[in-house]
Amino acid sequence: MPSKPTIAVLISRKMQDQMLSPDARRELGDGFDTRWPEANERVSPEEAAELLRDAEGCYGGWGMPQLNEQTLAHAGKLRILAYSAGSVKGSVSDEVWKRGIVVTSAAVENAVDVAHYTLGIMLTSVKNFVELSHVPKTTDARKLNCHRSPDDFRGCTVGIIAASHIGKLVLKLLEHFGVERLVYDPFLSAKDARVLGAEKVELDELFRRADIVSLHAPKIPETKHMVNAQRLASMKDGAVFINTSRGSLVDEQALVDALQKRRIWAYLDVTDPEPPPPGSPMWTCPNLTLTPHIAGALGRGRRFMGRLALQELQRFFSGQPPLYPVMKEDLARIA
């Protein structure tokens, strides 16, 4: 009987409980010669190096130590890192690419939760749900005295910044809502945009035309403060800005200045720094809603990510190509 591939698990016991259902944990243990870490909170580089000794694959994720010369010192047989979280940037080094180790990511599963959150914000924002949730329930809707009247979602123009996993899913979710869809992405062709049901436009045009602007671009040097004073000033009166990406993509002082004019509304799941410091005007802007970085996979969503990483290991060791590989050249333009 052939021996099972040896797999090193590089996420802590605490994180395993979040990422692996009992069934997935059993499959991982039954299908592979699995090495489980002792660490409850965080696997150390030293423990990782021992777990990886002569291992053929590893199951990684949030909190794992970076795969570098130290952790890979005795991992000459390692062929794949199946990453159960999103961005792999902090978990791999040049040593991984030098050795030709295959890297996969479960970011596509995390994208589902972020896309669902984004759609929910869009639907509630046009009704001005947050402000009007404090209005007495007996108030005649025709006599509302608020800074932004509730409207309908149908007929909106929605602008999506970046056709990332999340951006593409949001565009797909919007398919049956009767909205006009715009997309900005320098790596997307006009033809591919049409396949997504959207019109490809430049970023300045997107800000001018959209009733709702939703940001889904990666945090890279080129995207720092891409949402700036000029673009915010060009937005329509009553327009909505949503950020579920990273706070550094937005010039937050410019955003506060724009919000204080009570022309636009914003819903931020991320800020820079995170959370905003005490005393920041972001805490008191009445037309700004903050949530504490909850858009991504939490609870049940993490089990979907954990299952995908397991499936990638199963595919790889049965001779099938991975579903979601990450290449070194991808790192310059992904989150």
C-alpha positions in Angstrom: 0.0 0.0 0.0 1.5 3.4 -1.0 2.4 5.7 1.8 0.4 8.9 2.4 1.9 12.3 1.6 3.2 14.0 4.7 1.4 17.3 5.4 2.6 19.9 8.0 -0.2 22.0 9.5 1.2 25.5 10.3 -1.9 27.1 11.9 -2.4 27.1 15.6 -5.0 24.9 17.4 -7.1 28.0 17.9 -7.1 28.8 14.2 -7.7 25.2 13.3 -11.0 25.3 15.2 -12.0 28.3 13.1 -10.9 27.0 9.7 -11.5 23.2 9.9 -14.9 21.6 10.5 -14.8 18.2 12.3 -15.3 16.5 8.9 -12.5 18.5 7.2 -10.2 17.8 10.1 -10.9 14.1 9.9 -10.3 14.1 6.1 -7.0 15.9 6.5 -5.9 13.4 9.1 -7.2 10.3 7.2 -6.0 11.3 3.8 -2.5 12.4 4.7 0.3 11.6 7.2 -0.6 14.8 9.0 1.6 16.6 11.5 -0.3 18.8 13.9 1.3 21.7 15.9 1.3 22.0 19.6 0.9 25.7 19.6 -2.5 27.0 20.8 -2.1 30.6 19.8 0.6 30.9 17.1 3.0 28.4 15.5 6.6 29.6 16.1 9.2 29.5 13.3 11.1 26.8 15.2 8.1 24.6 15.5 7.2 25.1 11.9 10.7 24.1 10.8 10.4 20.8 12.6 6.9 20.2 11.3 8.1 20.8 7.8 11.1 18.5 8.0 10.8 16.3 4.9 7.1 17.2 4.6 5.7 17.1 1.1 2.9 19.7 1.6 1.8 22.2 4.2 -1.6 23.6 5.2 -1.2 27.3 6.1 -3.3 30.3 7.0 -3.6 33.3 9.3 -0.9 33.4 11.9 1.5 31.0 10.3 5.2 31.8 10.3 6.7 32.9 7.0 8.1 30.2 4.8 11.7 31.4 4.5 15.2 30.0 4.8 14.8 29.3 8.5 11.5 27.5 8.4 12.4 25.7 5.1 15.8 24.6 6.3 14.9 20.9 6.4 12.0 21.0 3.9 13.7 19.8 0.8 10.7 17.7 -0.2 8.1 20.4 0.2 6.0 20.8 -3.0 2.9 22.8 -2.0 1.6 25.4 0.4 -2.2 25.3 0.5 -3.1 28.6 2.2 -6.5 28.7 3.9 -6.7 32.5 4.2 -6.5 35.4 1.7 -3.4 37.2 0.8 -0.2 35.1 0.9 2.2 38.1 0.8 3.3 37.9 4.4 3.6 34.1 4.5 5.9 33.5 1.5 9.4 34.7 0.7 11.7 34.4 -2.3 12.9 31.1 -1.0 9.4 29.6 -1.8 9.6 30.7 -5.4 13.3 29.6 -5.7 12.3 26.1 -4.7 9.4 25.9 -7.1 6.9 25.3 -4.3 3.3 25.6 -5.6 1.2 28.2 -3.6 -2.6 28.3 -3.5 -4.9 30.7 -1.7 -8.5 30.5 -0.5 -9.1 34.2 -1.2 -11.9 33.4 -3.6 -14.0 32.0 -0.7 -13.3 35.1 1.5 -14.4 37.2 -1.5 -17.9 35.7 -1.3 -18.5 37.1 2.2 -17.1 40.5 1.3 -19.3 40.6 -1.8 -22.4 39.7 0.2 -21.6 42.4 2.8 -21.1 45.0 0.0 -24.4 44.2 -1.6 -26.1 44.5 1.7 -24.6 47.9 2.3 -25.7 49.0 -1.2 -29.3 48.0 -0.7 -29.6 49.6 2.7 -27.7 52.8 1.8 -30.1 53.8 -0.9 -32.9 53.7 1.6 -30.8 55.7 4.0 -31.4 53.0 6.5 -28.9 54.0 9.2 -30.2 57.6 9.6 -33.8 56.7 9.3 -33.6 53.7 11.6 -33.7 56.4 14.4 -36.9 58.1 13.1 -40.1 57.3 15.0 -41.9 54.4 13.3 -45.1 56.4 13.2 -43.5 59.1 10.9 -45.2 59.6 7.5 -42.5 58.6 5.0 -43.7 61.3 2.7 -42.8 64.0 5.3 -39.4 62.8 6.3 -37.0 65.6 7.3 -33.6 64.1 6.6 -30.4 65.1 4.7 -30.9 62.4 2.1 -34.2 61.1 1.1 -34.6 57.3 0.7 -34.7 56.1 -2.9 -34.9 52.8 -4.8 -32.0 50.6 -5.9 -33.3 50.0 -9.4 -32.0 52.6 -11.8 -28.8 53.3 -9.8 -25.4 53.5 -11.4 -22.9 51.4 -9.4 -19.2 51.9 -9.9 -16.9 49.0 -9.0 -13.2 49.8 -8.5 -11.1 46.7 -9.5 -12.4 43.5 -11.1 -10.8 41.5 -8.3 -12.4 38.3 -7.0 -14.6 40.5 -4.9 -15.3 43.1 -7.6 -16.3 40.4 -10.1 -18.6 38.7 -7.5 -20.3 42.1 -6.7 -20.8 42.7 -10.4 -22.4 39.3 -10.7 -24.7 39.8 -7.7 -25.9 43.0 -9.2 -27.0 41.3 -12.4 -30.7 41.1 -11.6 -31.2 44.4 -9.7 -31.7 46.6 -12.7 -28.7 48.8 -12.1 -26.1 50.3 -14.5 -22.7 48.8 -13.8 -19.4 50.6 -14.3 -16.0 49.1 -13.6 -12.5 50.5 -13.4 -9.5 48.2 -13.7 -6.4 48.9 -15.7 -5.9 45.1 -16.2 -9.4 44.5 -17.6 -10.3 44.9 -21.2 -13.5 46.5 -22.4 -14.5 43.1 -23.8 -14.0 41.3 -20.5 -15.9 44.1 -18.8 -18.9 43.6 -21.1 -18.8 39.8 -20.2 -19.2 40.9 -16.6 -22.1 43.0 -17.6 -20.3 46.3 -17.0 -19.0 49.2 -18.9 -15.2 49.8 -18.5 -14.5 53.5 -17.7 -11.6 55.5 -16.3 -11.5 56.1 -12.6 -12.4 59.8 -12.8 -15.4 59.1 -14.9 -16.6 56.4 -12.5 -16.6 58.8 -9.6 -18.5 61.4 -11.7 -21.2 59.0 -12.9 -21.8 56.6 -10.1 -24.5 56.8 -7.4 -22.6 54.2 -5.4 -18.8 53.7 -5.6 -17.4 50.5 -4.1 -13.7 50.0 -3.7 -12.2 46.5 -4.1 -8.6 47.3 -5.2 -5.5 45.7 -3.6 -3.1 47.6 -1.3 -0.1 48.2 -3.5 2.0 51.4 -3.9 0.1 52.4 -7.0 -3.2 52.5 -5.1 -2.3 54.6 -2.1 -4.8 57.4 -1.8 -6.3 56.6 -5.2 -9.5 58.0 -3.6 -8.5 61.6 -3.3 -10.1 65.0 -2.8 -10.6 65.7 -6.5 -12.5 62.4 -7.1 -14.6 62.8 -4.0 -15.5 66.3 -4.9 -16.7 65.1 -8.3 -19.2 62.7 -6.9 -23.0 63.4 -7.2 -24.9 65.0 -4.3 -26.2 62.1 -2.2 -23.8 59.6 -3.7 -22.4 56.7 -1.5 -18.8 55.6 -1.1 -18.1 52.1 0.3 -14.6 50.7 1.2 -14.1 47.1 2.1 -10.6 47.0 0.8 -7.9 48.8 2.8 -7.9 52.2 4.5 -4.7 53.4 2.9 -6.3 53.5 -0.5 -8.3 56.5 0.7 -7.1 60.0 1.6 -9.1 59.9 4.8 -8.7 63.6 5.6 -10.1 64.4 2.1 -12.9 62.0 2.8 -13.7 63.7 6.2 -13.7 67.1 4.5 -16.1 65.9 1.8 -18.4 64.2 4.4 -18.5 67.4 6.5 -20.1 69.2 3.6 -23.0 66.7 3.9 -23.0 66.0 0.2 -22.0 62.4 0.1 -22.3 59.4 2.4 -19.7 56.7 3.3 -19.6 53.2 4.7 -16.2 52.0 5.8 -15.3 48.6 7.0 -11.6 49.5 6.9 -9.6 52.6 7.9 -6.0 53.8 8.2 -5.1 53.3 11.1 -7.6 50.7 12.1 -9.6 51.7 14.1 -9.5 55.5 13.8 -7.7 57.1 16.8 -9.8 58.5 19.6 -10.9 62.0 18.8 -10.8 61.4 15.0 -13.7 63.3 13.3 -14.5 60.0 11.7 -16.3 59.0 14.9 -18.6 61.9 14.8 -19.5 62.3 11.0 -23.2 61.7 10.9 -23.0 60.6 7.3 -20.3 58.0 7.9 -21.0 54.5 9.1 -18.0 52.5 10.4 -17.9 48.7 10.9 -15.0 46.9 12.6 -13.5 45.0 9.6 -16.2 42.4 9.5 -16.9 42.1 5.8 -14.5 39.1 5.3 -15.0 35.6 6.3 -16.1 35.0 9.9 -17.7 32.0 11.6 -19.1 29.7 8.9 -17.3 31.6 6.1 -13.9 30.5 7.5 -14.9 26.9 7.2 -15.5 27.3 3.5 -12.0 28.7 3.2 -10.5 25.9 5.2 -12.3 23.3 3.1 -10.9 24.9 -0.1 -7.3 24.6 1.2 -7.9 20.9 1.9 -9.4 20.4 -1.6 -6.3 22.0 -3.1 -4.1 19.5 -1.2 -6.3 16.6 -2.3 -6.2 17.7 -5.9 -2.5 18.3 -6.0 -1.5 14.9 -4.6 -4.0 13.1 -6.9 -2.2 14.7 -9.9 -4.7 17.5 -10.6 -3.7 21.1 -11.1 -4.7 23.5 -8.3 -7.8 25.6 -8.7 -6.4 28.8 -7.4 -2.6 29.0 -7.7 -0.7 32.1 -6.8 2.3 33.0 -9.0 5.2 35.2 -7.9 4.3 37.8 -10.6 0.8 38.0 -9.1 2.1 39.6 -5.9 2.7 43.0 -7.5 -1.0 43.5 -8.2 -3.0 41.4 -5.6 -4.0 42.2 -2.1 
